[in-house]
Amino acid sequence: METLTLTDQQALRIAELPEDYRVVGVDCSAPFVRKPTGQILRIQQNGKLTAATSEAKHRLAANRAGEAQPLPEAPAIATAYTSVLE
């Protein structure tokens, strides 16, 4: 199992998200957040938010359900992200 290291831009983006946005998973090198509306967004390495692809959503759902992942080399989160240190 690999550990995902966030870029500075990704960490800053997560820190500035509104309280009702939730980090729900990771796919390859990108964390995913869920908006209050239910939409899943990907945080790119440069910190920009983009809509997650259908394929990425399926991998995220399979991972959360404990099913085998189509991309076994995808990193997993080692610890939950809880704060930003400067």
C-alpha positions as CSV (number, residue, x, y, z in Angstrom):
1,M,0.0,0.0,0.0
2,E,1.3,3.4,-1.0
3,T,1.0,6.7,0.9
4,L,-0.4,9.7,-0.9
5,T,1.5,12.9,-0.4
6,L,-0.5,16.0,-1.2
7,T,1.0,18.9,-3.2
8,D,1.1,22.2,-1.4
9,Q,-1.6,23.5,-3.7
10,Q,-3.9,20.5,-2.9
11,A,-3.3,20.9,0.8
12,L,-4.2,24.7,0.6
13,R,-7.3,23.9,-1.5
14,I,-8.5,21.4,1.1
15,A,-7.8,23.9,3.9
16,E,-9.9,26.6,2.2
17,L,-12.9,24.5,1.3
18,P,-16.2,25.4,3.1
19,E,-17.0,23.3,6.2
20,D,-19.8,21.4,4.3
21,Y,-17.3,19.9,1.8
22,R,-16.0,16.5,2.7
23,V,-12.8,14.6,1.6
24,V,-14.2,11.2,0.5
25,G,-11.3,9.4,-1.1
26,V,-8.4,9.4,-3.4
27,D,-7.7,8.1,-6.9
28,C,-4.1,8.0,-8.2
29,S,-2.6,11.3,-7.1
30,A,-5.8,13.2,-6.5
31,P,-8.1,13.5,-3.5
32,F,-11.8,13.7,-4.0
33,V,-14.3,15.9,-2.2
34,R,-18.1,15.8,-2.1
35,K,-20.0,19.0,-2.3
36,P,-23.2,19.4,-0.2
37,T,-25.2,18.8,-3.4
38,G,-23.5,15.3,-3.7
39,Q,-21.3,16.2,-6.6
40,I,-17.8,14.6,-6.5
41,L,-14.9,16.9,-7.4
42,R,-11.3,16.0,-8.0
43,I,-8.5,18.2,-6.6
44,Q,-5.8,18.4,-9.3
45,Q,-2.1,18.6,-8.4
46,N,-2.2,22.4,-9.1
47,G,-5.1,22.8,-6.6
48,K,-7.9,23.3,-9.1
49,L,-11.2,21.6,-8.6
50,T,-12.6,19.7,-11.5
51,A,-15.6,17.3,-11.9
52,A,-14.6,13.7,-11.3
53,T,-14.9,11.3,-14.3
54,S,-17.5,8.5,-14.2
55,E,-14.6,6.0,-14.2
56,A,-13.0,7.6,-11.2
57,K,-16.3,7.7,-9.3
58,H,-16.8,4.0,-9.9
59,R,-13.2,3.2,-8.6
60,L,-13.9,5.4,-5.5
61,A,-17.2,3.6,-4.9
62,A,-15.6,0.2,-5.3
63,N,-12.8,1.1,-2.9
64,R,-15.3,2.3,-0.3
65,A,-17.3,-0.9,-0.7
66,G,-14.2,-3.1,-0.2
67,E,-14.3,-4.5,-3.7
68,A,-11.2,-5.1,-5.8
69,Q,-9.9,-1.9,-7.5
70,P,-9.3,-1.8,-11.3
71,L,-6.1,0.1,-10.6
72,P,-4.1,-1.8,-8.0
73,E,-1.3,0.6,-8.1
74,A,-3.5,3.5,-6.9
75,P,-2.2,4.9,-3.6
76,A,-4.3,4.8,-0.4
77,I,-4.6,7.4,2.3
78,A,-2.4,6.4,5.2
79,T,-4.0,8.9,7.7
80,A,-6.9,11.2,7.5
81,Y,-6.2,14.8,6.6
82,T,-7.2,16.9,9.6
83,S,-5.2,20.1,9.6
84,V,-2.8,22.4,7.8
85,L,0.6,23.1,9.3
86,E,2.7,26.0,8.2
